[in-house]
């Protein structure tokens, strides 16, 4: 196999990089340079040959130590390749990560199967739904719970609209679940706003919201739509939404609008069994992807981190 080179951010050929992702067997919106520039501004990379296969390295620095960490709102990264002959190169890329990164905690994508003994490997769950069938065929795979939720939404006179703002969705999230998540801070919400602006600039975003009978938004969600992929990126719902079937209606509306399309809907989850059960209720299938971890920090730093 050709040499895998480490390339620091300032030396990257981003045009060649994006051309690789465009033509990859396993393209993902997370891997484009314009997305990485937002979620990990100083990202470096590993590159095989003339950008025939690539792996972003979302690097950070704390004190004097450089490390790799999965960026927020970026479920999967890993190795992306334009030729099937490189699909087994995952371990070679992992071995090529420079030793200067004393801690590695990153997610690979569903096409990457790691077995490098230098890393601790964990399996994660996401849920995929192919939208190629017509809406009636897709709804045949809905569970009874989802169908009951949709009847509840109809009874409550809920309606779906596409003019909701991302900030409105964030505010709905903050009103409920956001209160319980300690690591969601102002910088996290600002990052999400920057991501959605970039997605808008690249015509890769759709926002849906659910209004109650009084015309007030009670739930909303951000979807990425790029090439053949649709991703359920972020959502927010208040207490009224949870009791009225709003989120089931919202997802059903997205499925209905995009039925008989090329899209593969990735619900982005979940390792949370309750949430996964909800997504699987729409007929989605469970798919696994892997995370890898290696800790070469000095012992005293490991102790402080733990």
C-alpha positions in Angstrom: 0.0 0.0 0.0 1.1 3.6 -0.7 2.5 5.7 2.1 0.1 7.3 4.6 1.3 10.8 5.3 0.5 13.1 8.2 -0.4 16.5 6.9 -0.9 19.5 9.3 -3.8 21.8 8.7 -2.0 24.6 7.0 -0.5 22.3 4.4 -3.8 20.5 3.4 -5.1 20.7 -0.2 -8.7 21.2 0.7 -9.9 21.1 -2.9 -8.3 17.6 -3.3 -9.7 16.6 0.1 -13.2 17.5 -0.8 -12.8 15.8 -4.2 -11.9 12.6 -2.3 -15.0 12.9 -0.1 -17.1 13.6 -3.2 -15.9 10.4 -4.8 -15.7 8.3 -1.7 -17.3 4.9 -1.3 -18.5 6.1 2.1 -19.0 9.9 1.9 -20.3 11.8 4.9 -21.1 15.5 5.4 -19.0 15.5 8.6 -15.8 14.8 6.5 -16.0 17.8 4.2 -13.4 20.5 4.8 -16.0 23.2 5.3 -17.7 21.2 8.0 -14.5 20.3 9.7 -13.4 23.9 9.6 -16.3 24.8 11.9 -16.3 21.9 14.3 -12.5 21.5 14.6 -10.8 24.6 13.1 -7.2 23.4 13.3 -7.9 19.8 12.2 -5.0 17.9 10.7 -5.1 14.8 8.5 -3.7 11.5 7.4 -3.6 11.1 3.6 -3.0 8.1 1.4 -1.2 8.7 -1.9 -2.7 11.6 -3.8 -5.8 12.0 -1.6 -7.1 8.5 -2.5 -8.1 7.8 1.1 -8.1 10.3 4.0 -8.7 10.5 7.7 -9.3 13.8 9.5 -7.5 14.3 12.8 -9.7 16.6 15.0 -6.9 17.8 17.2 -6.9 19.9 20.3 -4.4 21.1 22.8 -4.5 21.4 26.6 -1.5 22.7 28.5 1.4 21.2 26.5 -0.4 18.1 25.3 -1.9 17.6 21.9 -4.8 15.1 21.6 -7.6 13.9 19.3 -11.2 14.3 20.4 -14.5 13.8 18.6 -16.0 17.2 17.8 -19.5 18.0 19.0 -22.4 17.4 16.6 -20.1 15.1 14.5 -21.2 11.5 15.2 -18.7 9.8 12.9 -15.3 10.5 11.2 -12.6 7.9 10.5 -11.3 6.7 7.2 -12.9 7.7 3.8 -11.7 6.1 0.6 -12.4 6.3 -3.1 -11.4 2.7 -3.9 -12.7 -0.5 -2.4 -9.2 -1.9 -2.2 -8.6 0.6 0.6 -11.6 -0.4 2.7 -9.4 -2.6 5.0 -6.9 0.2 5.6 -8.4 1.3 8.9 -5.8 -0.2 11.0 -3.0 1.2 8.9 -4.5 4.7 9.3 -4.8 4.2 13.1 -1.1 3.0 13.2 -0.1 6.2 11.3 -1.5 8.6 13.9 1.5 10.6 15.1 2.8 9.8 18.6 2.5 13.5 19.5 -1.2 13.0 20.1 -1.0 11.6 23.6 -4.7 10.9 23.9 -6.9 9.6 21.1 -10.7 9.4 21.6 -12.5 9.4 18.2 -15.4 7.7 16.4 -14.9 5.9 13.1 -17.7 5.5 10.5 -19.8 2.5 9.8 -17.5 1.3 7.0 -14.4 1.2 9.3 -13.7 -2.1 11.2 -10.8 -1.6 13.6 -8.8 -4.4 15.2 -5.6 -2.5 16.1 -4.5 -3.9 19.5 -2.9 -0.6 20.5 -6.4 0.9 20.8 -9.4 0.2 23.1 -12.3 -0.4 20.8 -16.0 0.1 21.6 -19.1 -0.4 19.6 -21.8 2.2 19.3 -25.3 2.2 17.8 -27.0 4.4 15.3 -30.3 3.8 13.4 -30.7 4.0 9.6 -33.9 4.2 7.6 -33.9 3.9 3.8 -36.5 6.2 2.3 -36.6 4.7 -1.2 -40.1 3.1 -0.7 -43.4 5.0 -0.9 -44.9 6.5 2.2 -47.6 3.8 2.6 -44.9 1.0 2.5 -42.7 2.8 5.0 -45.6 3.3 7.5 -46.3 -0.5 7.4 -43.1 -0.8 9.5 -44.2 1.7 12.2 -44.7 0.2 15.6 -48.1 0.5 17.4 -46.6 3.0 19.8 -45.6 5.4 16.9 -49.1 5.0 15.3 -50.7 5.8 18.7 -48.4 8.9 19.0 -49.5 10.1 15.5 -53.2 9.7 16.5 -52.5 11.6 19.6 -50.9 14.4 17.6 -53.9 14.5 15.3 -56.3 14.7 18.3 -54.3 17.6 19.6 -54.5 19.5 16.3 -50.8 19.7 15.9 -49.3 20.9 12.6 -45.8 20.8 11.0 -44.1 23.8 9.5 -40.8 24.6 7.9 -40.2 28.2 9.0 -38.9 27.5 12.5 -35.5 29.0 13.3 -32.6 27.1 14.7 -32.6 29.4 17.7 -36.2 28.5 18.4 -35.3 24.8 18.4 -32.4 25.5 20.7 -34.7 27.4 23.1 -37.1 24.4 23.2 -34.2 22.1 24.0 -33.0 24.4 26.7 -36.4 24.4 28.3 -36.3 20.7 29.0 -33.4 18.3 28.3 -30.9 21.1 28.1 -31.3 21.8 31.8 -30.0 18.3 32.6 -26.9 18.2 30.4 -23.9 19.9 32.1 -21.6 20.0 29.1 -24.1 22.0 27.0 -22.8 25.5 27.5 -23.1 28.8 25.6 -20.1 27.8 23.4 -21.9 24.5 22.5 -25.0 26.3 21.3 -22.9 28.9 19.4 -21.1 26.0 17.7 -24.5 24.6 16.6 -25.5 27.9 15.2 -22.3 28.2 13.3 -22.7 24.6 11.9 -26.3 25.4 10.8 -25.1 28.6 9.1 -22.5 26.6 7.2 -25.0 24.0 6.3 -27.4 26.7 5.0 -24.5 28.2 2.9 -24.0 24.7 1.4 -27.8 24.1 0.9 -27.6 21.1 3.2 -30.2 21.9 5.9 -33.9 21.5 6.6 -35.7 22.6 9.8 -39.1 21.4 10.8 -41.2 22.6 13.7 -44.5 21.5 15.3 -47.1 24.0 16.4 -49.9 23.4 18.8 -53.5 24.5 18.3 -52.6 28.0 19.5 -49.9 28.4 16.8 -47.0 28.1 19.2 -44.0 26.0 18.4 -43.6 23.1 20.9 -41.1 21.0 19.0 -38.5 21.4 16.3 -35.6 19.6 14.6 -32.6 20.2 12.4 -31.9 17.8 9.6 -28.9 17.7 7.4 -29.7 16.8 3.7 -26.6 16.3 1.6 -26.3 14.0 -1.4 -27.8 10.7 -0.4 -27.7 11.3 3.3 -30.2 12.8 5.7 -29.2 13.2 9.3 -31.4 14.0 12.3 -28.8 16.4 13.8 -30.6 18.1 16.7 -34.0 18.6 18.2 -35.9 20.3 21.0 -39.3 19.8 22.5 -41.1 21.2 25.5 -43.2 19.4 28.0 -46.4 19.9 26.0 -44.7 18.2 23.0 -43.7 15.2 25.0 -47.3 14.6 26.0 -48.9 15.2 22.6 -46.9 13.1 20.1 -45.2 16.1 18.5 -41.9 14.5 17.8 -43.4 11.4 16.3 -45.5 13.7 14.0 -42.3 15.7 13.1 -40.3 12.7 12.1 -43.3 11.2 10.3 -43.6 14.4 8.3 -40.0 14.3 7.3 -40.4 10.7 6.2 -43.6 11.5 4.2 -42.0 14.4 2.4 -38.8 12.4 1.5 -40.4 9.1 0.7 -39.4 7.5 -2.6 -36.1 9.4 -2.5 -32.4 8.5 -2.5 -32.0 9.5 1.1 -30.8 7.2 3.9 -32.0 8.8 7.1 -29.6 8.5 10.0 -31.3 9.1 13.3 -27.8 9.5 14.9 -28.6 7.1 17.7 -28.5 5.8 20.0 -26.5 4.1 22.7 -29.5 5.1 24.9 -31.8 2.1 24.6 -35.0 4.1 25.2 -34.1 6.6 22.5 -33.0 3.8 20.1 -36.3 2.1 20.6 -38.1 5.3 19.6 -36.2 5.6 16.4 -36.5 1.9 15.6 -40.2 2.4 15.9 -40.2 4.1 12.5 -38.9 1.0 10.9 -35.2 1.9 11.1 -32.5 -0.7 11.4 -29.8 -0.7 14.0 -26.3 -0.2 12.6 -23.0 -0.3 14.5 -20.0 2.0 14.3 -16.8 1.9 16.4 -14.9 4.4 18.6 -11.3 4.0 19.4 -9.3 5.2 22.4 -5.6 5.3 23.3 -4.1 7.0 26.3 -0.4 7.7 26.3 -0.6 10.7 28.7 1.9 10.8 31.5 0.6 8.9 34.6 0.1 12.0 36.7 -2.1 13.6 33.9 -4.0 10.3 33.5 -4.8 10.5 37.2 -6.0 14.1 37.0 -8.1 13.3 33.9 -9.8 10.3 35.6 
